[in-house]
Amino acid sequence: MRKWLLGMALAAGAASGAALSVQQAPGVPRFDLRPGAKPAGREEIPLYPAGSLPKGAVPESWGTMVADIPGGGHTEQLIARNVSVPTITPFLPDPARATGAAVIVAPGGAFMSLSVQWEGDTTARWLADHGIAAFVLKYRLNPTPAQDGAFMAEMGRRMGEAAQAGGAVAGIAEPRATQDALTALKFVRAGAAKWKIDPTRVGMIGFSAGAMTTMQAVLTGSPAERPAFFGYVYGPMLPVAVPTGAPPMFAALALDDPLFGRQSFGVVDAWHKAGVPVELHAYERGSHGFGAGVPGTTTTLILPEFHLWMASNGFLGNQR
């Protein structure tokens, strides 16, 4: 679903425990946040030993985000927030189709929530269906108020400020998420025999804050710790200092993205000037948060394009 979180004003008088309705700027679809729960039976493997991390002041919670779609219909997806125990959830391919490649999927949510379903599980299932072992990373987040209304107000304020600043994200960060991403890469590589993957072909794909987390793993990790390749989907486009031995990058963005659509493509240019393989897909429409693709736009090609990019760079083994 799209993350139309800009300029939203909290609807007055929402009852605790009921669907929380959010009326946004004129022409921007309506958002609801409803009570929800983590799906029963969803496998989550902790990245750290039990009791080794401090518990958050507010317990982890899940909810259902509902958004209207322009032209009719709506989307529903599960989000998680106040994550203090990071995990990975594996989605493994049919052994007959397995390529030996693996991708860690990092959902977004401004480091205040995680779009576990739309950007996480949906992407991971698609990759697994195409022979790639996928692992959804539930990384640690900024703490948010337990009450849904206060959370939505804070999310709207933060995203609105970023939009007004032309996509500036100085206040949107979570160093623990970077640590969790590097730990997840190490964890998955260590389990290569169990999951029947090639530890030299473990990459990442991140969306929004997940893209920022993925980029930080690339920029701060040692050559042995970094992903072998990575997808950078609607993350900030400002230039960065490319580290020696940086991995190939697949970048994607919608040009009508209200956060990063007018920043040019400095990060892509930096990769190109450093002589590191990079591919850019700039879609005409899709806004921010198109995930696996918004129907009726070319963003629906993103996962097939990422898959083909992996193949053309040799990350799918004999499928190149």
C-alpha positions as CSV (number, residue, x, y, z in Angstrom):
1,M,0.0,0.0,0.0
2,R,1.1,3.6,-0.4
3,K,2.2,5.5,2.7
4,W,0.1,8.6,2.3
5,L,1.2,10.0,5.7
6,L,1.8,13.6,4.7
7,G,-0.2,16.4,6.2
8,M,-2.6,14.2,8.1
9,A,-4.8,15.5,10.9
10,L,-6.1,13.2,13.6
11,A,-9.9,12.7,13.6
12,A,-11.3,13.9,16.9
13,G,-13.1,11.7,19.3
14,A,-11.8,8.3,18.2
15,A,-12.7,5.8,20.8
16,S,-9.9,3.6,22.3
17,G,-9.8,0.2,20.7
18,A,-11.9,1.3,17.7
19,A,-10.7,1.9,14.2
20,L,-8.8,5.1,14.2
21,S,-9.6,7.2,11.2
22,V,-7.2,9.8,9.7
23,Q,-8.4,12.6,7.4
24,Q,-5.5,13.8,5.3
25,A,-4.9,16.8,3.0
26,P,-7.4,17.4,0.2
27,G,-7.1,14.7,-2.5
28,V,-5.1,12.4,-0.3
29,P,-6.7,9.1,0.5
30,R,-8.0,8.3,4.0
31,F,-6.1,6.1,6.4
32,D,-7.5,3.9,9.2
33,L,-5.6,2.1,11.9
34,R,-7.5,-0.8,13.4
35,P,-6.6,-3.2,16.2
36,G,-4.8,-6.3,14.9
37,A,-2.5,-9.2,16.0
38,K,0.5,-11.0,14.7
39,P,-0.7,-13.9,12.5
40,A,-0.8,-17.2,14.3
41,G,1.9,-19.6,13.3
42,R,4.2,-16.9,11.8
43,E,7.7,-18.2,12.3
44,E,10.0,-15.6,13.9
45,I,13.6,-16.5,14.7
46,P,15.2,-14.2,17.3
47,L,18.6,-12.7,16.1
48,Y,20.0,-12.5,19.7
49,P,20.0,-14.9,22.7
50,A,16.9,-14.6,24.9
51,G,17.3,-12.0,27.6
52,S,20.4,-10.4,26.0
53,L,18.5,-7.2,24.9
54,P,16.6,-4.8,27.2
55,K,12.8,-4.9,26.8
56,G,11.1,-1.8,25.4
57,A,9.1,0.4,27.7
58,V,6.0,-0.2,25.5
59,P,5.3,-3.8,24.4
60,E,5.4,-4.7,20.8
61,S,2.0,-4.3,19.1
62,W,0.4,-5.0,15.7
63,G,-2.4,-3.3,13.9
64,T,-4.2,-3.3,10.5
65,M,-3.6,-0.2,8.4
66,V,-6.4,0.5,5.8
67,A,-6.0,3.0,3.0
68,D,-8.2,4.1,0.1
69,I,-6.8,3.6,-3.3
70,P,-7.3,6.4,-5.9
71,G,-9.8,5.3,-8.4
72,G,-11.6,3.0,-6.0
73,G,-11.0,0.1,-3.6
74,H,-8.6,0.0,-0.6
75,T,-5.7,-2.0,0.8
76,E,-5.3,-3.7,4.2
77,Q,-2.0,-4.7,5.7
78,L,-0.5,-5.6,9.1
79,I,2.1,-3.3,10.7
80,A,4.2,-3.9,13.8
81,R,5.6,-1.2,16.1
82,N,7.6,-0.9,19.3
83,V,9.8,-3.8,18.2
84,S,12.5,-4.4,20.8
85,V,13.2,-8.1,20.0
86,P,14.5,-8.3,16.4
87,T,13.7,-11.4,14.4
88,I,13.9,-12.9,10.9
89,T,11.0,-14.9,9.3
90,P,12.2,-17.3,6.5
91,F,10.3,-17.9,3.3
92,L,12.1,-20.8,1.5
93,P,11.7,-21.8,-2.1
94,D,10.7,-25.2,-3.5
95,P,14.0,-27.1,-3.6
96,A,13.4,-27.9,-7.3
97,R,13.4,-24.2,-8.1
98,A,16.1,-23.0,-5.5
99,T,18.9,-20.9,-7.0
100,G,21.0,-20.8,-3.9
101,A,20.6,-17.1,-3.6
102,A,19.2,-15.4,-0.5
103,V,17.7,-11.9,0.2
104,I,17.0,-10.3,3.5
105,V,13.9,-8.1,3.2
106,A,13.8,-4.9,5.3
107,P,10.4,-3.2,5.4
108,G,10.0,0.5,6.1
109,G,7.8,2.6,8.3
110,A,9.9,5.7,9.3
111,F,11.6,3.6,12.1
112,M,8.3,4.0,14.0
113,S,6.5,1.0,12.5
114,L,7.2,-1.9,10.1
115,S,5.2,-2.6,7.0
116,V,5.6,-6.3,7.7
117,Q,3.0,-7.5,5.3
118,W,3.1,-5.2,2.2
119,E,6.8,-4.6,2.0
120,G,8.0,-7.6,3.9
121,D,6.0,-10.9,3.6
122,T,4.6,-10.1,0.1
123,T,8.1,-9.4,-1.3
124,A,9.5,-12.4,0.5
125,R,6.9,-14.8,-0.9
126,W,7.4,-13.5,-4.4
127,L,11.2,-14.1,-4.1
128,A,10.7,-17.6,-2.7
129,D,8.3,-18.4,-5.5
130,H,11.1,-17.5,-7.9
131,G,13.7,-19.7,-6.3
132,I,15.3,-17.2,-3.9
133,A,15.4,-17.8,-0.1
134,A,14.0,-14.7,1.6
135,F,14.1,-13.6,5.2
136,V,11.9,-10.8,6.5
137,L,13.8,-8.7,9.0
138,K,11.9,-7.3,11.9
139,Y,14.4,-4.8,13.2
140,R,14.2,-2.6,16.3
141,L,12.3,0.7,16.1
142,N,12.0,4.1,17.8
143,P,9.6,3.8,20.7
144,T,6.1,5.2,20.1
145,P,3.1,5.8,22.3
146,A,1.1,2.8,23.2
147,Q,-2.2,4.6,22.3
148,D,-2.9,4.3,18.6
149,G,-4.1,7.9,18.2
150,A,-0.9,9.4,19.6
151,F,1.1,7.1,17.4
152,M,-0.7,8.2,14.3
153,A,-0.4,11.8,15.2
154,E,3.4,11.4,15.8
155,M,3.8,9.5,12.5
156,G,2.0,12.2,10.6
157,R,4.0,15.0,12.2
158,R,7.3,13.3,11.4
159,M,6.5,12.5,7.8
160,G,5.0,15.9,7.2
161,E,8.1,17.6,8.5
162,A,10.3,15.5,6.2
163,A,8.1,16.4,3.2
164,Q,8.2,20.1,4.0
165,A,12.0,19.9,4.2
166,G,12.2,18.4,0.8
167,G,12.8,14.8,2.0
168,A,15.3,15.7,4.7
169,V,15.5,12.7,7.1
170,A,18.0,13.9,9.7
171,G,15.5,13.1,12.5
172,I,14.5,9.8,11.1
173,A,17.1,7.2,12.2
174,E,17.6,4.1,14.3
175,P,21.2,2.9,14.8
176,R,20.0,-0.4,16.3
177,A,18.3,-1.2,13.0
178,T,21.7,-1.2,11.3
179,Q,23.1,-3.5,14.0
180,D,20.2,-5.8,13.4
181,A,20.7,-5.8,9.7
182,L,24.4,-6.8,10.0
183,T,23.5,-9.4,12.6
184,A,20.8,-10.8,10.2
185,L,23.4,-11.1,7.4
186,K,25.7,-13.0,9.7
187,F,22.9,-15.2,11.0
188,V,21.7,-16.2,7.6
189,R,25.2,-16.9,6.3
190,A,25.9,-19.0,9.3
191,G,22.7,-21.1,8.5
192,A,23.6,-21.5,4.9
193,A,23.8,-25.3,5.1
194,K,20.4,-25.5,6.9
195,W,18.7,-23.2,4.4
196,K,20.6,-24.6,1.4
197,I,22.0,-21.2,0.2
198,D,25.3,-19.9,-1.0
199,P,26.8,-17.7,1.8
200,T,28.5,-15.6,-0.9
201,R,25.2,-14.8,-2.5
202,V,23.3,-13.3,0.4
203,G,21.9,-9.8,-0.4
204,M,19.3,-7.4,0.9
205,I,16.4,-5.3,-0.3
206,G,15.0,-2.5,1.8
207,F,12.0,-0.1,1.4
208,S,12.1,3.5,2.7
209,A,13.4,3.2,6.3
210,G,14.4,-0.3,5.4
211,A,16.3,1.1,2.4
212,M,18.1,3.4,4.8
213,T,18.9,0.5,7.1
214,T,20.2,-1.5,4.2
215,M,22.4,1.4,3.0
216,Q,23.8,1.8,6.5
217,A,24.7,-1.9,6.6
218,V,26.6,-1.3,3.3
219,L,28.3,1.9,4.5
220,T,29.3,0.8,8.0
221,G,29.8,-2.9,7.6
222,S,33.1,-4.5,6.8
223,P,33.5,-6.1,3.4
224,A,32.8,-9.5,5.0
225,E,29.7,-8.2,6.8
226,R,28.0,-6.3,3.9
227,P,25.3,-7.8,1.7
228,A,26.7,-9.2,-1.6
229,F,24.2,-7.0,-3.5
230,F,21.3,-4.9,-2.5
231,G,18.0,-3.3,-3.6
232,Y,17.5,0.3,-2.5
233,V,13.8,1.1,-2.9
234,Y,12.5,4.6,-2.3
235,G,15.3,5.6,0.0
236,P,16.9,9.1,0.2
237,M,18.6,9.9,-3.1
238,L,21.2,12.4,-1.8
239,P,24.9,11.4,-2.5
240,V,27.0,9.3,-0.1
241,A,30.6,8.4,0.2
242,V,30.9,5.0,-1.5
243,P,33.1,2.6,0.5
244,T,35.8,0.6,-1.1
245,G,34.5,-2.8,-2.3
246,A,30.9,-1.6,-2.2
247,P,28.3,-4.2,-3.5
248,P,26.2,-3.7,-6.6
249,M,23.1,-1.6,-6.1
250,F,19.6,-1.8,-7.7
251,A,17.8,1.5,-7.0
252,A,14.1,2.2,-7.6
253,L,11.9,5.3,-6.9
254,A,8.7,6.9,-8.1
255,L,9.2,10.4,-9.5
256,D,6.0,11.6,-7.7
257,D,7.5,10.4,-4.4
258,P,6.7,13.4,-2.0
259,L,9.8,12.7,0.1
260,F,12.6,11.8,-2.3
261,G,11.2,12.3,-5.8
262,R,12.9,15.7,-6.3
263,Q,16.3,15.0,-4.8
264,S,17.9,14.0,-8.2
265,F,19.8,10.8,-8.0
266,G,23.0,11.6,-6.1
267,V,23.4,8.2,-4.5
268,V,23.1,6.5,-7.9
269,D,25.6,8.9,-9.4
270,A,28.0,8.3,-6.5
271,W,27.9,4.5,-7.2
272,H,28.4,5.1,-10.9
273,K,31.3,7.4,-10.4
274,A,32.9,4.9,-8.0
275,G,32.8,2.3,-10.8
276,V,30.4,0.0,-8.9
277,P,27.6,-1.7,-10.8
278,V,24.3,0.2,-10.3
279,E,20.9,0.2,-12.0
280,L,18.2,2.8,-11.5
281,H,14.4,2.4,-12.2
282,A,12.6,5.8,-12.0
283,Y,8.8,5.2,-12.3
284,E,6.5,8.0,-13.4
285,R,3.9,7.3,-10.7
286,G,3.7,5.3,-7.5
287,S,4.2,7.8,-4.7
288,H,6.1,6.7,-1.6
289,G,5.5,3.2,-0.3
290,F,4.5,1.4,-3.5
291,G,6.0,-1.9,-2.1
292,A,5.6,-4.7,-4.6
293,G,3.8,-2.4,-7.0
294,V,0.6,-0.3,-7.2
295,P,-1.9,-1.7,-9.8
296,G,-2.2,0.5,-12.9
297,T,1.4,1.8,-12.7
298,T,4.7,0.5,-13.9
299,T,5.8,0.0,-10.3
300,T,4.3,-3.5,-10.6
301,L,7.4,-4.4,-12.5
302,I,9.8,-3.8,-9.6
303,L,10.2,-7.4,-8.4
304,P,10.6,-8.9,-11.9
305,E,13.1,-6.2,-12.6
306,F,15.0,-6.9,-9.4
307,H,15.0,-10.6,-10.2
308,L,16.3,-10.0,-13.7
309,W,19.0,-7.7,-12.4
310,M,20.1,-10.4,-9.9
311,A,20.3,-12.9,-12.8
312,S,22.2,-10.6,-15.1
313,N,24.8,-10.0,-12.4
314,G,25.2,-13.7,-11.8
315,F,23.6,-13.9,-8.3
316,L,21.2,-16.6,-9.4
317,G,23.9,-19.0,-10.3
318,N,23.2,-21.0,-13.5
319,Q,20.2,-18.9,-14.2
320,R,22.4,-16.0,-15.5
